[in-house]
Amino acid sequence: MNPDELFCLNPGCPAKGQQGEGNIDVHSQQEERCICRVCGATFSASKGTIFYGLRTDSQIVILVLTLLAYGCPTQAAAMAFELDERTIKSWWQRAGAQCESFHKYMVTSKQLDLQQVQADEIKVKRQGGWCWMALALMVPTRLWVGGVVAEKRDSSLIQRLVAQMKAMALCRPLLLAVDGFAAYVSAFQGAFRASLPRFGQLGRPKLVAWPQVAIVQVVKRRLASSLAIERRIVQGSATLVAQLLRTSQGALGVINTAYIERFNATLRQRLHWLSRRSRSLAQQTQTLHAGMFIVGCLYNFCDYHDSLRLKLAVGERSFRWVQRTPALAAQLTDHRWSPAELFAFRIPPERWSPPKQRGRPSKELTQLIQRWC
């Protein structure tokens, strides 16, 4: 337990969320509790992680969650570790909430030059009906951008997915590749717009489309003896599309949705609820929602991708390969994460803001503002 790696989570503490400031000390080594010298609050070292309040050893929790995230059925994990399936389900929901917050903090909140994004949906069978999982992938770095789970495949599902893409996209040349679902085009055209500044005028500002945004579709039709594939350019010029394909896929790149379809296959392989003709179906949509974020975060930060490795010369005639994860390729981190590091990561809260009051602030409040704001 290193106090320099922890921070206070008290909402009213001026030092909340700030790490390495010297305000955290050990309160009880045996109970693994710390104390904040600014607000005086004590807290457990595991607070803010999925292990807070659990009686089971954290190593067992990590092993069970890692096995589930790589395709092991819940019944097999429960039998191997002599656990109740309801206990494992509660751990799964905790890990899903943790990974969702982690994804928002480490991926969605960043601004990236996406270059090319591919989106697709998976139809998932669960007990009592069907649901849809919409996903998006950044092609140059193979980074999973985000996903949404809903009961129906409609415009609302696509708009929620596009909103996640828009939140992290820089206004740069961008290629958006999807299938023939018409809701994508309207959602892209409505999201990737900016307002023109208006000086001295009332009313709503005019919205203009981002320059150099291209939209392409890959429409597949199954015929009697073959599969017909039609590639459409819905928005943008053919020159812009060819340039973005060369930048993101290489000289031999063509209009396709192969990268997001491979990620769909990864999800089906690792989440046993998504396996075709599976007898183990998810009972609730929340289970699939949690699994999507767990597998997505492990895929982004913990798994090496062979197509992302770099050739490093060693001497004049020898070389070696440097492996990279999608997060490393996107420069979101500087190392490969382990599942234990991912599940134990504490999301720092927003910085403390001084309370609003009338009149001049006191000397104590002024010192707090100068020290922690």
C-alpha positions in Angstrom: 0.0 0.0 0.0 1.7 3.2 -1.3 0.0 6.4 -0.1 1.6 8.4 -2.9 -0.4 6.3 -5.4 -3.8 7.1 -3.7 -6.0 10.1 -3.6 -8.9 11.3 -1.5 -12.4 10.5 -2.8 -14.3 12.7 -0.3 -16.6 15.0 -2.4 -16.1 18.0 -0.1 -12.3 17.7 0.2 -10.3 20.4 -1.6 -7.6 17.8 -2.4 -10.0 15.1 -3.9 -8.7 13.3 -6.9 -5.1 14.7 -6.7 -2.4 12.2 -6.5 1.1 12.5 -5.2 0.5 15.8 -3.2 1.6 14.4 0.1 -1.8 14.7 1.8 -2.4 10.9 2.1 -0.9 8.9 5.0 -1.3 5.4 6.3 -4.0 5.3 9.0 -3.9 1.5 9.7 -1.5 -0.8 8.0 -3.3 -3.9 9.2 -6.7 -2.8 8.0 -5.2 -1.1 4.9 -6.8 2.2 5.6 -5.5 5.7 4.8 -6.3 9.2 6.0 -6.4 12.5 4.2 -4.6 15.2 6.1 -6.6 18.0 4.4 -10.2 16.9 5.3 -9.4 14.3 8.0 -11.4 11.5 6.4 -10.3 7.9 6.5 -10.9 5.5 3.7 -10.0 2.0 2.6 -7.2 1.5 0.1 -9.6 -0.5 -2.1 -12.2 2.2 -2.2 -12.9 3.2 -5.8 -12.1 -0.2 -7.2 -14.2 -3.3 -7.8 -12.7 -5.0 -4.7 -14.1 -2.5 -2.2 -16.3 -4.3 0.3 -15.6 -7.8 -1.0 -14.5 -10.6 1.4 -13.1 -12.8 -1.3 -9.4 -12.6 -2.1 -8.8 -10.1 -4.9 -6.6 -12.5 -6.8 -9.5 -15.0 -7.1 -11.8 -12.2 -8.3 -9.3 -11.2 -11.0 -8.8 -14.8 -12.1 -12.6 -15.4 -12.4 -13.2 -12.2 -14.3 -10.3 -12.8 -16.7 -11.6 -16.3 -17.5 -15.1 -15.0 -18.1 -13.7 -12.2 -20.4 -11.9 -14.8 -22.5 -14.7 -17.2 -23.1 -15.1 -19.3 -20.0 -18.7 -20.0 -19.1 -20.1 -18.8 -15.8 -21.0 -22.4 -14.7 -17.5 -23.6 -15.3 -15.9 -20.8 -13.3 -18.4 -21.4 -10.5 -17.6 -25.1 -10.4 -13.8 -24.6 -10.6 -13.6 -22.0 -7.8 -16.6 -23.4 -5.7 -18.5 -20.1 -6.0 -22.2 -19.2 -6.4 -23.2 -18.0 -9.8 -25.0 -15.0 -8.2 -21.7 -14.0 -6.6 -19.9 -14.2 -10.0 -22.7 -12.2 -11.6 -22.3 -9.4 -9.0 -18.6 -9.3 -9.7 -19.3 -9.1 -13.4 -21.6 -6.1 -12.9 -19.0 -4.4 -10.7 -16.3 -5.0 -13.3 -18.6 -3.7 -16.1 -19.3 -0.5 -14.3 -15.6 -0.1 -13.5 -14.6 -0.6 -17.2 -17.3 1.7 -18.4 -16.0 4.5 -16.2 -12.4 3.6 -17.2 -13.3 3.7 -20.9 -14.9 7.2 -20.5 -11.9 8.5 -18.6 -9.1 7.0 -20.8 -10.7 6.8 -24.3 -13.9 8.8 -24.8 -12.6 11.9 -23.0 -9.6 12.1 -25.4 -9.4 14.0 -28.7 -8.0 11.8 -31.5 -7.5 12.1 -35.2 -9.6 9.0 -36.0 -8.9 9.0 -39.8 -11.3 6.1 -40.4 -14.0 4.6 -38.2 -16.0 1.5 -39.0 -19.3 0.7 -37.3 -21.6 -2.3 -37.2 -24.2 -4.1 -35.1 -24.5 -7.6 -33.6 -27.9 -9.2 -33.2 -27.8 -11.0 -29.8 -30.2 -13.7 -28.6 -31.1 -13.6 -24.9 -33.7 -15.2 -22.8 -37.0 -13.8 -23.7 -36.1 -12.1 -27.0 -33.4 -10.4 -28.9 -31.3 -7.3 -28.5 -28.8 -5.3 -30.5 -25.2 -4.3 -29.8 -23.8 -1.4 -31.9 -20.0 -1.1 -32.0 -17.4 1.3 -33.6 -13.7 0.8 -34.3 -10.8 3.1 -35.2 -9.1 1.4 -38.1 -5.5 2.8 -38.0 -5.0 1.8 -34.4 -7.7 -1.0 -34.1 -8.9 1.0 -31.0 -12.4 0.1 -29.9 -14.2 3.5 -29.8 -17.4 2.6 -28.0 -20.6 0.6 -28.1 -24.3 0.7 -27.2 -26.7 -2.1 -26.2 -30.5 -1.6 -26.8 -33.6 -3.6 -27.4 -34.2 -2.4 -30.9 -32.2 -1.6 -34.0 -33.4 1.9 -34.7 -32.1 5.4 -35.1 -31.9 5.9 -31.4 -29.3 3.1 -31.1 -27.2 4.6 -33.9 -27.4 8.1 -32.6 -26.1 7.1 -29.2 -23.2 5.3 -30.9 -22.4 8.2 -33.2 -22.5 10.6 -30.2 -19.6 8.6 -28.6 -17.6 8.9 -31.8 -18.3 12.6 -32.2 -17.2 13.3 -28.6 -13.6 12.1 -29.2 -13.2 13.1 -32.9 -11.0 16.0 -33.9 -12.1 18.1 -36.9 -9.8 16.3 -39.3 -10.4 14.4 -42.6 -12.5 11.4 -41.6 -13.8 8.3 -43.3 -16.9 6.7 -41.9 -17.6 3.1 -43.2 -20.8 1.3 -42.3 -23.2 -1.2 -43.8 -26.4 -0.5 -45.6 -28.5 0.6 -42.6 -29.9 4.0 -43.6 -29.9 5.4 -40.0 -26.1 5.7 -40.1 -26.1 8.3 -42.8 -28.6 10.6 -41.2 -26.9 10.2 -37.8 -23.5 11.0 -39.2 -24.8 14.1 -41.1 -26.6 15.4 -38.1 -23.7 14.8 -35.6 -20.6 15.9 -37.5 -21.6 19.6 -37.7 -20.4 22.8 -36.1 -22.1 26.1 -35.4 -21.0 29.3 -37.0 -20.3 32.2 -34.6 -22.9 35.0 -34.7 -22.0 38.4 -33.5 -24.8 40.7 -32.4 -27.5 38.5 -33.8 -30.3 36.6 -32.1 -31.6 33.1 -32.7 -30.0 29.7 -33.3 -26.6 29.7 -35.0 -26.3 28.1 -38.4 -24.9 24.5 -38.4 -22.4 23.6 -41.1 -21.0 20.1 -41.9 -17.4 19.4 -41.0 -15.2 19.7 -44.1 -13.6 16.6 -45.5 -15.9 14.0 -43.9 -16.6 11.1 -46.2 -19.3 8.4 -45.7 -19.2 5.1 -47.5 -21.4 2.0 -47.3 -20.9 -1.7 -48.0 -24.2 -3.3 -49.0 -24.2 -7.1 -49.1 -27.0 -9.1 -50.8 -27.2 -12.8 -50.7 -28.1 -14.3 -54.0 -29.0 -17.9 -54.9 -25.4 -18.9 -55.7 -23.2 -16.1 -54.5 -22.9 -13.0 -52.4 -23.2 -9.6 -54.1 -21.2 -6.7 -52.5 -21.9 -3.1 -53.5 -19.6 -0.3 -52.3 -21.2 3.2 -52.2 -19.8 6.6 -51.6 -22.7 8.5 -49.9 -20.8 11.7 -49.0 -17.4 13.0 -50.2 -15.4 12.7 -53.3 -13.7 9.6 -54.7 -10.4 11.3 -54.3 -10.9 12.1 -50.6 -12.0 8.5 -50.0 -9.0 7.1 -51.8 -6.7 9.4 -49.8 -8.2 8.4 -46.5 -8.0 4.7 -47.4 -4.3 5.0 -48.2 -3.7 6.8 -44.9 -5.6 4.4 -42.6 -5.2 1.0 -44.4 -2.2 1.3 -46.7 -1.8 1.4 -50.4 -4.0 -1.7 -51.0 -6.9 -0.4 -48.9 -10.5 -0.7 -50.3 -13.9 0.3 -49.0 -14.8 -2.4 -46.5 -16.1 -3.1 -43.0 -13.7 -6.0 -42.4 -12.0 -4.5 -39.3 -15.2 -4.0 -37.2 -16.4 -7.5 -38.4 -13.2 -9.0 -37.0 -13.9 -7.2 -33.7 -17.4 -8.6 -33.7 -15.9 -12.1 -34.1 -13.6 -11.4 -31.1 -16.6 -10.5 -29.0 -18.5 -13.6 -30.0 -15.4 -15.7 -29.1 -14.8 -14.1 -25.7 -18.4 -13.7 -24.5 -20.0 -17.1 -24.3 -23.4 -15.5 -24.4 -22.8 -14.4 -28.0 -21.7 -17.8 -29.3 -23.8 -19.0 -32.1 -26.2 -21.8 -31.2 -25.2 -21.4 -27.5 -27.3 -22.9 -24.8 -26.0 -20.3 -22.3 -28.0 -17.2 -23.0 -27.8 -13.9 -21.1 -30.8 -13.2 -18.9 -30.6 -9.4 -18.9 -29.3 -6.7 -21.2 -27.1 -5.3 -18.3 -25.0 -8.5 -18.5 -24.2 -7.9 -22.2 -23.6 -4.2 -21.5 -21.1 -5.1 -18.8 -19.4 -7.7 -20.9 -19.0 -5.3 -23.8 -17.0 -2.8 -21.8 -15.0 -5.5 -20.0 -13.9 -7.2 -23.2 -13.5 -3.8 -25.0 -11.1 -2.5 -22.3 -9.1 -5.7 -22.2 -8.9 -5.6 -26.0 -7.7 -1.9 -26.0 -5.2 -2.0 -23.1 -4.2 -5.6 -22.4 -4.0 -7.5 -25.7 -1.2 -7.2 -28.2 -2.4 -6.9 -31.8 -0.2 -8.5 -34.4 -1.0 -6.0 -37.1 0.2 -3.1 -34.9 3.7 -4.4 -34.2 6.7 -2.3 -35.3 9.9 -3.6 -36.8 12.9 -2.4 -34.8 16.3 -2.7 -36.2 19.0 -4.2 -33.9 22.4 -3.8 -35.5 23.0 -3.9 -39.3 21.3 -7.2 -40.2 19.1 -8.2 -37.3 15.8 -6.8 -36.1 13.0 -7.6 -33.6 9.3 -6.9 -33.4 7.9 -4.4 -30.8 4.4 -5.5 -29.8 1.7 -2.9 -29.3 -1.8 -2.8 -27.9 -4.5 -0.6 -29.6 -4.1 1.9 -26.7 -0.4 2.1 -27.2 -0.9 2.6 -31.0 -3.3 5.5 -30.2 -0.8 6.9 -27.7 -3.4 6.7 -24.8 -0.9 4.9 -22.6 2.8 4.1 -22.3 2.7 0.4 -21.4 0.6 -2.8 -21.7 -1.9 -3.1 -18.8 -2.6 -6.2 -16.9 -6.1 -7.3 -15.9 -5.3 -6.7 -12.3 -4.1 -3.1 -13.0 -7.3 -2.5 -15.0 -9.7 -3.7 -12.4 -7.8 -1.9 -9.6 -7.6 1.4 -11.3 -9.2 4.3 -9.4 -11.0 6.9 -11.5 -10.0 10.3 -10.2 -13.1 12.6 -9.6 -13.3 16.2 -10.8 -11.2 18.7 -9.0 -12.7 20.6 -6.1 -14.4 23.9 -6.8 -14.8 26.4 -4.0 -18.3 27.1 -2.7 -20.1 30.1 -4.1 -20.6 32.8 -1.5 -21.2 36.5 -1.4 -18.5 38.9 -0.4 -14.7 38.5 -0.1 -13.5 35.0 0.7 -11.8 34.3 4.0 -8.1 33.8 4.4 -8.5 30.0 4.9 -10.6 29.7 1.8 -8.1 31.8 -0.2 -5.3 29.6 0.9 -7.3 26.5 -0.1 -8.0 28.0 -3.5 -4.3 28.8 -4.1 -3.2 25.4 -3.0 -5.7 23.0 -4.6 -7.3 24.9 -7.5 
